[in-house]
């Protein structure tokens, strides 16, 4: 089966020139997410949090904090399993379980989240079928940040900054959590994410100083 990815251009996203969106996958992740929320609050920036249901069940207080701060919650499945991407019923069920976990954490009646992001950014036939009723949160530039440890954390930040300046903005993905199932052989060392808030502080500091804007994703992504 041929695969596409969710990687598209800023223009295809209809994101205006010098606008950026930050998206964070695989959380919430406890203290890392707390520190990340503090950095975003300091810059008064809203972001997309593509949360995994099993992480939501572990960290419901972070899920509530994300929502309370006005960030966009995005369904990133419950288990983050590679194999589910080829089985539409299993994939639908995993999305539904993630919806339920989020609703439970927020103390709300369960409802399908309008946005989702497939694990690993893969678009299979099952994902395409889901995309008929939910919208995929795209990416304009991938930085495979699971490769990086704290001593090299400046590299992903630098690449995002350089890409934004070169392309006039975009939608970027980093990981406050890290689901290693299916990619554990590719991850170098312990998947610690403590460097992520520092990298985001660098990205926001340099890009806001250069005149870039970070609009609310709920409005920037459209209806």
Number of C-alpha atoms within 10 A of each C-alpha: 6 6 9 12 13 18 16 14 17 23 14 9 17 12 20 14 15 19 19 27 23 22 24 22 23 27 26 31 23 18 14 20 26 17 17 22 20 15 19 19 12 11 13 12 20 22 23 24 27 28 29 31 29 20 24 27 18 16 18 22 16 22 26 16 16 21 15 10 16 15 20 20 22 25 30 27 27 25 20 24 18 15 11 20 21 15 13 17 13 15 24 18 14 22 26 20 21 28 26 22 23 32 20 15 19 17 11 10 10 16 11 17 19 15 20 23 25 27 22 16 17 17 21 19 17 17 23 16 13 19 17 9 11 17 17 22 23 24 22 22 21 16 16 12 20 22 15 21 19 13 8 11 18 18 14 21 23 15 15 24 18 15 16 24 15 9 15 17 28 28 25 21 22 24 22 29 25 20 19 15 11 12 11 13 9 10 16 11 12 11 17 15 22 19 19 26 20 16 22 20 17 17 22 23 13 15 21 15 10 11 9 18 18 21 18 18 21 16 9 16 16 9 7
